[in-house]
Amino acid sequence: MAKENRAFTRLAMHAKANMFLEDQHIEGEVENLSLKGTFIVAAERLGLNQVVSITIDNTLACGKKAKVVRVTDKGIGLEFEKNLLD
């Protein structure tokens, strides 16, 4: 099994996520979260490098900007512009 070289540990999490891109609103569920990013399970997809504003469970990452860095059949990988705690 290959070892992942991640700077921040990912935590499994299940919480509602709301992503906003201009006038588009996408709902999903957080699968995992780290200080630098998150993976959102969602029916709708965004393009790579698009920047969204995200809110998790109405309390975390409120309005934080994140860039789409991965798109799969299951969902969207986002990288926060600033660490989650910044």
Buried (B, 14 or more C-beta within 10 A) or exposed (E): EEEEEEEEEBEEBEBEBBBEBEEEEBEBBBBBBBBBBBBBBBEEEBEEEBEBBBBBBEEBBEEBBBBBEEBEEEBBBBBBEEEBEE
